[in-house]
Amino acid sequence: MRRVREATQFVLYTAAYQSCSQPWAW
């Protein structure tokens, strides 16, 4: 199940990066 955890962290990191690069998307 470690792969699932890594995938989850990757998704969260990607979402945070997009939200920072696109503040208007909030």
C-alpha positions in Angstrom: 0.0 0.0 0.0 3.1 2.2 0.0 2.5 3.0 -3.6 -0.9 4.4 -2.8 0.6 6.7 -0.2 3.2 8.0 -2.6 0.6 8.6 -5.2 -1.5 10.5 -2.7 1.4 12.7 -1.7 2.2 13.4 -5.3 -1.4 14.5 -6.0 -1.4 16.8 -3.0 1.9 18.3 -4.0 0.7 18.9 -7.6 -2.5 20.5 -6.3 -0.6 22.8 -4.0 1.8 23.8 -6.8 -1.1 24.6 -9.2 -2.9 26.6 -6.5 0.2 28.6 -5.9 0.9 29.2 -9.5 -2.8 30.0 -10.2 -4.1 32.0 -7.2 -7.3 32.9 -9.1 -8.2 29.2 -9.2 -9.2 29.3 -5.6 
